[in-house]
Amino acid sequence: MAEDGIDDFGLAKRKAARQMGLEDHHLMPGNDEVEAELEAYRALYQADEHLELICELLEAALDAMRLLQPFNVYLTGPVLKGSAGPHSEISLQLFPESSKEIEIFLIDHDIPYDSRESRRFAGDRRLPSSELLIDWHGIPLRLAVFDPREERVALKTSQAGRVIERAGIPEVESLLNRRRIRAPRAA
């Protein structure tokens, strides 16, 4: 994941299993374990460049979030966690009054996008969402668009999965400022 830029835990584990000649995927570590080892690896071998990458991705995320602020926007995923790699996308959740508002906004701002349907979970409820995929200054940006009533609900990736952490603009600004303090100074 650190070297090949794979962000999908399942794909990375299947690839590792194939390379090791394992057929029993039940022996693979959990995502939390993989994430902890990935963080340890990056801290040891990629500390400076990874911190620089995360700062760049957070800056790009903030730029997009400020533009999309009228739609109750939150950052989620690997960029928020600080585990993003060089091929990661920025994931934002939006809670507009109408999903068509977002599409009209993007068209009005000459921002091309692709769309697809997705789902998230809240408790045992399956929540549909639209996803809009954008090239944001060379970085893939995924906008998950939800009903505004779901903004106060803890969303999950699967029915039994973890709650998706999210942060608004003030939290992302604070996170970026803390990371900049730790970033190496240019010579």
C-alpha positions, 0 to 999 in steps of 0.5 A: 500500500505504501509503495504501490499506492493501493488504497483499498485494503481488500485489494491490498490483502488479496495481492499480498496473499497471492504474492505469498501463495496463501489461499486462506484469506481468513488468515489475513490481518484486519484493516486496523492492523494493516493501517497501524503497520502502514502508519509505522512503515511510513513513519520509518521510511517515508516520514517527510514525503508522506507528511508533505503529501498529506499537507498538499491533500488537506490544502486541496480538500480545504480548497474544495470544501470552501467552494462547496461550503453552502452544501454542508461539506465534510472531509472523510477517508484516508486524507482525514485519517492521514493515511492517504497515499500518492494515488488517494482520492479526497472524499467529501460528504455533502448534505444539500437541500437537493442533490440536483443543487450540487450538479447545477452548481458544478455545471455553473462553475464549469466543473466536469463530473461523472456520477454513480449511485452508492450506499452507506449505512446508519444502524441497520438502515441502508442509505442511498447516496449519489457520488460525483467524481471530479478531477480537482486540480489533478487529484481525484475528488469524490463527493458523496451526496446525502439527504440533509436529514442524514447529516446528524446520523453516524454513517458507516461503510457497511451495516457492521462496519465502523462509523465514518469519521468526518470533519468540517472546515474548521477541523480540517484547517486546524488539522492542516495547521498542526501538520504544517508545524511538523512538516520539514522546512524547505532548505 
